[in-house]
Amino acid sequence: VKIVCEPPVGMKANILSALASEPLCDEMFFGGCPVRDQEWKRALFDLLVCHGVVQGRRSYGALGWSAPYEFADTDLLLTAQQLQVYLTDAPLEAPLKALQYLTLEVNYGGRLREPEDERLLRVLVTDLCCGGSGSSRETWEGCRPTCDLAVFVGEDAFQGLASFAAALPQDASPVMQGLHPFAVPVELSNS
């Protein structure tokens, strides 16, 4: 008997799955950046969305990524742990360049083989996680999930984030993945 654990499909499933895994589900980890609590939780939310997009694009075949990549929740969890360490150790200034490098070149980017995919990942991480600015950031407004900052305040911040994720649509639109509105997942186009 062989047991296989398939990755979650869709933005909602990806975020909920990540929130249910260690260390994100641990209250000590989730609240482990008291000096910059709101910034930490906001960055974590952005990282969860970015991971959902990275994973979600896989279901679009060559339209999503030019080669099939096995991104995993460990990529997200490692990046979240690094983010927390950087925010804790540098309480006055977030070392975004270092975190961006680790995310782009090691955690997620270490799997990439195609230059087009490296460029795409750079745009995703820069725009969705690192407070990107300019026209590319405007492209995402209205199509990526946005969250009221009140979700991250107080004792129930984790529950607020989980409730927000549970309220997302089951099937995220292709636009939420940064694709054309008429893009169809490979599984659906073959049936």
Protein Blocks (a to p, Z undefined) as FASTA:
>chain_A
ZZdddddedjklmmmmmmmpcfklpmklmmmmmklmmmmmmmmmmmmmmmmmmmmmmmno
jmlpmbdcdddfklmmmmmmmmmmmmmmmmmbccfklmmmmmmmmmmmmmpmbfklmmmm
mmmmmmmmnopgcjklmmmgojaccddfklmgcjklmmmmmmmmmmpcfbacfklnopaf
kbccfklmmZZ
